[in-house]
């Protein structure tokens, strides 16, 4: 037995290193999964504890033009910044194990993106607060800066149409 171990010591070392690497990767993956779920719950909590964000969403949900008279431009930018924060953390390829899966975000925030970028009525109500000419809204939304949010909104629209 000792002769077998001494003759194959390099193979045994490689085997132990391989097992250690697999365990390290599993630990890294599971800790990132926990961090993702923590951050997702933080995004969700942030939305519902920030009254301005909730008020804007509820006004969009009701298609309430009158409510938007009480919303300032800075609140609109706050809402857009919040959506940008969400979309930044969407996993775009399988190697980004530190980012949140699209399905998880889609389940929680699909209507937030849909109302701003896809639904014509709510899109006009929302963007007209910061863009004076309603004809320029689509031009603004189609700029490169909004591409990630707009692309995610299209995915949201597809999901909503299947409901």
C-alpha positions in Angstrom: 0.0 0.0 0.0 2.8 2.5 0.9 4.6 1.5 -2.3 1.4 2.4 -4.3 1.1 5.8 -2.5 4.7 6.7 -3.1 4.6 5.7 -6.8 1.4 7.6 -7.4 2.0 10.6 -5.1 1.7 13.1 -7.9 -1.6 11.7 -9.1 -2.9 11.7 -5.5 -1.8 15.4 -5.1 -3.6 16.3 -8.4 -6.7 14.4 -7.2 -6.7 16.4 -3.9 -6.2 19.7 -5.7 -9.0 18.9 -8.1 -11.4 18.1 -5.2 -10.3 21.3 -3.4 -10.9 23.3 -6.5 -14.3 21.9 -7.0 -15.2 22.6 -3.4 -13.9 26.1 -3.6 -15.9 26.8 -6.7 -19.0 25.4 -5.1 -18.5 27.6 -2.1 -17.9 30.7 -4.3 -21.0 29.9 -6.3 -23.2 29.4 -3.3 -22.0 32.6 -1.6 -22.7 34.5 -4.8 -26.1 33.0 -4.9 -26.8 34.2 -1.4 -25.4 37.7 -2.3 -27.6 37.9 -5.3 -30.7 37.0 -3.3 -29.7 39.6 -0.7 -29.3 42.3 -3.3 -32.5 41.4 -5.0 -34.4 41.7 -1.7 -32.6 45.0 -1.1 -33.8 46.3 -4.5 -37.3 45.3 -3.7 -37.2 46.8 -0.2 -35.7 50.0 -1.6 -38.6 50.4 -4.0 -41.3 49.9 -1.3 -39.6 52.1 1.4 -39.0 55.0 -1.0 -42.4 56.7 -1.2 -41.5 58.7 -4.3 -40.8 55.5 -6.3 -43.9 53.8 -5.0 -46.0 56.8 -5.8 -44.7 57.0 -9.4 -45.3 53.3 -10.0 -48.9 53.5 -8.6 -49.6 56.6 -10.8 -48.3 54.6 -13.8 -50.4 51.6 -12.8 -53.5 53.7 -12.6 -52.6 55.7 -15.8 -53.1 58.8 -13.6 -52.2 62.0 -15.4 -53.3 64.1 -12.5 -50.9 62.4 -10.1 -48.0 63.3 -12.4 -48.7 67.0 -11.8 -47.4 66.5 -8.3 -44.2 64.6 -9.3 -41.1 66.6 -9.8 -38.4 66.1 -12.5 -36.0 65.0 -9.9 -38.4 62.3 -8.8 -38.6 61.1 -12.4 -34.8 60.9 -12.6 -34.7 59.1 -9.3 -37.1 56.5 -10.8 -35.0 56.2 -13.9 -31.9 55.8 -11.8 -33.6 53.1 -9.8 -34.5 51.2 -13.0 -30.9 51.6 -14.2 -29.6 50.1 -11.0 -31.9 47.1 -11.5 -30.9 46.5 -15.1 -27.1 46.8 -14.3 -27.4 43.7 -12.1 -29.0 41.5 -14.6 -26.9 38.5 -15.6 -26.1 38.7 -19.4 -24.0 35.6 -19.7 -23.5 32.3 -17.7 -20.1 33.4 -16.4 -21.5 36.4 -14.5 -22.5 34.3 -11.5 -22.3 37.3 -9.2 -25.3 39.0 -11.1 -29.0 38.4 -10.7 -30.8 36.1 -13.1 -33.2 37.7 -15.5 -36.2 35.6 -14.5 -35.9 36.7 -10.9 -35.9 40.4 -11.8 -38.6 39.9 -14.4 -40.9 38.4 -11.8 -40.6 41.4 -9.5 -40.1 44.4 -11.8 -41.7 43.6 -15.2 -44.3 46.3 -15.0 -41.9 49.0 -13.9 -40.0 48.6 -17.2 -43.1 47.9 -19.3 -44.9 51.1 -18.2 -41.9 53.3 -19.0 -40.7 51.9 -22.3 -43.5 49.8 -23.9 -47.0 50.9 -22.9 -47.7 53.9 -25.1 -50.1 55.7 -22.7 -48.0 55.5 -19.6 -44.8 56.1 -21.5 -46.1 59.5 -22.7 -47.3 60.4 -19.2 -43.9 59.5 -17.6 -41.5 61.0 -20.2 -43.5 64.1 -20.9 -42.6 65.3 -17.4 -38.9 65.7 -18.5 -39.3 65.9 -22.3 -41.5 68.8 -23.5 -42.3 67.6 -27.0 -44.0 64.2 -26.9 -42.8 63.5 -30.5 -39.3 63.4 -29.1 -40.0 60.7 -26.5 -39.3 57.8 -28.8 -36.2 59.5 -30.1 -34.9 59.9 -26.5 -35.8 56.3 -25.5 -34.1 54.9 -28.6 -30.8 56.5 -27.7 -27.9 54.1 -26.8 -28.0 55.1 -23.2 -31.4 53.6 -22.6 -30.7 50.4 -24.7 -30.3 47.9 -21.8 -33.5 49.2 -20.1 -35.4 49.2 -23.4 -34.2 45.7 -24.3 -35.3 44.4 -20.9 -38.6 46.2 -21.3 -39.2 44.2 -24.5 -38.7 41.0 -22.6 -41.1 42.3 -19.9 -43.7 43.1 -22.6 -43.4 39.5 -24.0 -44.0 38.0 -20.6 -46.9 40.4 -19.9 -48.5 39.5 -23.2 -48.5 35.8 -22.2 -50.2 36.4 -18.9 
